[in-house]
Each structure stands twice: as C-alpha cells, then as structure tokens.
Amino acid sequence: MTLDRHAPVERMAPIQMLVVIFPGNRLRGEILPALDRLKHDGIVRVIDMLVVRKDIDGRTLVASASDLEWEEATALGAYLGSLAGFAAGGEEGMYRGSIAGAAELADGHVFDADDIFRVTQTLDEDTTVALILIQHTWATEFLDAIAAADGLELLNTWVRPEAVLSVEAPTGRSPEY
C-alpha cells in the first residue's frame, strides 16, 4: 500500500492520541521496529511523537519525531486552525485560525515546548512516557466508501478486548449467552 502524500487534508484518515508510560525504563528496543513496520506497510503514519525519559537522578532526555513533510504539517495546521477558528468566530475566525494553525505547525510538531515542560514536571523518576499522534491511514479507503454511499459515522470509539464482553446491549441489559 502506498500513501498519497498529496491527498487533500480534508480526506485525512482518523488520528489517535496514544499515551504510553514505561515505569522503570526497561525498554529493550522492540517498540520502534514494530511502529516502523506499521508505517512501512501503510497502516499508520506518525503525525507527531514526543518521548520523555527521566532517569533515576531526575535528568531528562527528550526526543520527537514526525512523518509529516513541511507542506503537510502546515496544511494540517491550517486545516485544524480553520476548524477551530470557525467554531470560535464563524467565517472570519476560520481565516484567522487557518493562518495561526499553519504557523503553529510550521516546525512539523503538534507537541510544543509547553507540552515538554508539563510532561517533564509531572513524570516520575526512572520512567519514560511517549505521546503519539497516529494517523490510521488504513481507514481512508474504507471511510471514503462509506461517504460515497452517503453513510454517516454515528460512533467511533476504541474498545479494549477485555471490555468487549462487558459492553451493554442497546436495551441496557447485559447480553444473554
């Protein structure tokens, strides 16, 4: 599967915010190769990633990454900014929001210095945390097919596997087995 880096930002695949924490800093190098395989296969793309590691003495290491090119980052910023601006101030707010959003993401990152400061201040010693905005590129074709059939998304939520059996039936009663 190949990614169309020139597709309109309005056709963007869903974006998930994933935050994971690793108490004890016992990472062994298995996570980034798994993420790289998903990216290589066109399943996901990293919009932004911030990793903060605090060692046992309280010293921090900060790393960030993004799969977005500059043009993509500013287009995404303009798009998100225009949505926020429209919500806040109508059509005029949309234009201002678009400009502000493009400027905000011009460095290619959603997570900024304030986010880094907050994470480093709240992170326990001997702990690593990763904040990742993951774009689920696999879903684009599927969502396009739904839209082409005039379908509307009513609910979009993640359900952990262990919670599936505890989800209540639409009647409000537990399912009978």
Helices and strands as residue ranges (DSSP letters): G 9-11, E 15-23, H 31-40, E 45-54, E 60-65, H 70-104, H 113-122, E 127-135, H 139-148, G 161-166
